[in-house]
Amino acid sequence: MADNQKREELKNRIEAGQQRHANRTVGDYAREARDTATAFVKDHPVATVVGGLAIGVIVASMLPGPGRRMRKQAARRGSALAAMAAEIGLAYGASLIDSLGTAARAGGDRLEDFGDAIGDSAHDLRRKASLQGSAASEGARRLTREVGKKTGRKVRDLRARMAH
């Protein structure tokens, strides 16, 4: 029985996946490709610039020999595009480094504040413990003195009774 239920569940999942796939439009695929490409460029800006340069060189080398003027034009446009892509990658890298520096400073400030708070709390606890220790010591000293007085009086009274 469990095998039949598993097969039925798997069949239903396959049908649901096929239905979702059938409902997707070309625009959905285009958005997914755009988002994937954007994420790749943000994650790997240097690799993107190097790859663009490599593709430009390959395309320029594939142009036929008689089309030198066209090849020079393509090389100029390709180098302009590569320069622009490199500039964008460098700007993105610089902004990323600035963001990391800002985050590191903010994290350092928070750690410093946290350390100060811990230090202040430890100082307060030490002061309170010292005060309580002093109070306990004073209480013990008073108790010892009172017990000593009472003991001395009792001994004196007992001696007086024994002498009579």
Buried (B, 14 or more C-beta within 10 A) or exposed (E): EEEEEEEEEEEEEEEEEEEEEEEEEEEEEEEEEEEEEEEEBEEEBEEBBBEBBEEBBEEBEEBEEEEEEEBEEBBEEBBEEBEEBBEBBEEBEEEEEEEEEEEEEEEEEEEEEEEEEEEEEEEEEEEEEEEEEEEEEEEEEEEEEEEEEEEEEEEEEEEEEEEE
